Amino acid sequence: MNLLLLPPLFDYSSMVASIRDVSVLLNSTNGVKPEKVVLPNELLKGFDVVDMINRSVESVCHGVVSCSDIPVIAARFTTNSLATG
């Protein structure tokens, strides 16, 4: 999958702001309810795309990508796709 072909999801400033609190990206573990499904976070969108990016990166770099890396990668690709049209 070419991540450069992903549509722009967020503007750069909102991605940078979201990097400060990436715990909302974590999925449920051991039956613990994740932050992404608790109000007001359940109103956020794009988790499916973030999970897709995570799976794509993990398939190449297994075990070295943290949840805080994903917004950085998404911001980079969004910025590149906006810059190149």
C-alpha positions in Angstrom: 0.0 0.0 0.0 1.3 3.4 -0.9 0.5 5.6 2.0 1.1 8.7 -0.1 -2.2 7.9 -1.8 -4.2 8.3 1.3 -6.6 11.2 1.3 -5.8 14.1 3.6 -7.4 13.3 6.9 -6.5 16.2 9.1 -4.8 19.5 8.7 -1.2 19.7 10.0 -2.0 21.8 13.0 -4.6 19.4 14.4 -2.3 16.5 13.9 0.5 18.2 15.8 -1.9 19.0 18.6 -3.1 15.4 18.7 0.4 14.1 19.1 0.3 15.3 22.7 -2.4 12.9 23.7 -2.1 9.7 21.6 -3.6 7.5 24.3 -6.9 8.0 22.5 -5.5 5.8 19.7 -5.0 2.8 21.9 -7.3 -0.2 21.4 -8.9 -2.3 24.1 -6.7 -4.7 26.0 -7.7 -7.3 28.5 -11.3 -6.0 28.4 -10.4 -2.5 29.5 -12.5 0.1 27.6 -10.2 2.3 25.5 -10.4 6.1 25.6 -11.5 6.3 22.0 -15.0 4.9 22.8 -15.6 7.2 25.8 -17.4 10.5 25.6 -16.4 13.0 24.2 -13.8 10.9 22.3 -16.4 8.7 20.7 -17.2 11.6 18.4 -13.7 11.6 16.9 -13.4 10.1 13.5 -10.6 8.4 11.5 -9.6 5.6 13.8 -10.1 3.1 11.1 -7.5 5.0 8.9 -5.1 5.3 11.8 -5.4 1.6 12.4 -4.8 0.9 8.7 -1.6 3.1 8.8 -0.5 1.2 11.9 -1.0 -2.2 10.3 0.9 -1.1 7.2 3.9 0.3 9.1 3.9 -2.7 11.5 4.1 -5.1 8.5 7.4 -3.5 7.5 8.8 -2.4 10.9 7.3 -5.0 13.3 7.6 -4.1 17.0 9.3 -0.7 16.6 6.4 1.6 15.9 4.6 3.2 18.9 1.2 4.7 18.9 2.8 8.1 19.1 4.6 7.5 15.8 1.3 7.0 13.8 0.1 10.7 14.1 3.6 11.8 13.0 3.4 9.5 10.0 -0.1 10.6 9.1 0.9 14.3 9.4 3.9 13.7 7.2 1.9 11.9 4.5 -1.0 14.4 4.7 1.5 17.3 4.3 3.2 15.6 1.4 -0.1 15.0 -0.4 -1.2 18.5 0.2 2.1 19.9 -1.1 2.0 17.7 -4.2 -1.7 18.2 -5.0 
